[in-house]
């Protein structure tokens, strides 16, 4: 008995020492989520940040020192709009992924997507819909959190809500019921039930399609009424969850803003009036510039040798209008439309379309954390989660340097060295 007890105590001591493993990270500089500090470093203890400051102020006693000469240390990046259960549409069209790929196949791929995302330095993703794969994002998130597979922390939306008849796949015989990429629900009772069911099964956010391409000419048009959107927001808010809206038309955006949605995704056809309404209501924009860029190329645009298609020109113009109106800009590329692990593509495009690299880094860290309600990450501060990224170079000057990943740490654990 005494031996067993001693063994237990010794095990517990070892476990607590393991949990308290300290890392001293010595880069050239630190971007703390808001500003750049030359000569700073970070001390990690267990899964949290213990100290951040000038290197001389950090005690190396008992800590494993990781020399990161030539690097900038950043908070782990936050992807604002991903679909880990999708893969690029030039590999397999979206319709075929939804209708022809088994959910087991999609999940197998998603585990690889999760690893690539983490190793690219994105330690959190807001995953906005399984696109026909039911609640499989919930299990994927659990597999990551339980340490079964490497991947980012996930904020999940599960199935997302669509107005009956508005979404896709479409264009099939009227005689058959075609599975849809999200959950159809309308009207008072069915909407309340759908929101609560998705939350009950694990949704951290509720996603709604405020518009979609169901106009007479196949163009994007609003779907839900303002009252339906308000009901969705009110129902989700009881549980403390935000609603985020796919909204590409001006009217769809207007309804989503007035209903109280937290972020608008895409925002392609926003106008100066709509963006000033967003500013007034504190609604953030997740512009998904890289998705438009990727889809235009899948449709045949030879980028670099041909003029920009109208859709890309519109995207650039409306993004600049949103910036001019002072709208809060999240960083989220709709990755899945393009390759997982290539998340930096959105950050590069934000710079190409007119944002300063430092502001883009803020969007991908502290701004995303604030807008998504994640106060435990997005900054390098004592007490926050030790989610960190070291890259060669100076990404606050040259944004592409975020691709030069030297080290990724999630919850104090080193994933790439
Ligand atoms: Zn999306």
Boltz pocket constraint, residues with backbone or C-beta under 6 A from the ligand:
constraints:
  - pocket:
      binder: B
      contacts: [[A, 81], [A, 82], [A, 83], [A, 128], [A, 334]]
      max_distance: 6.0
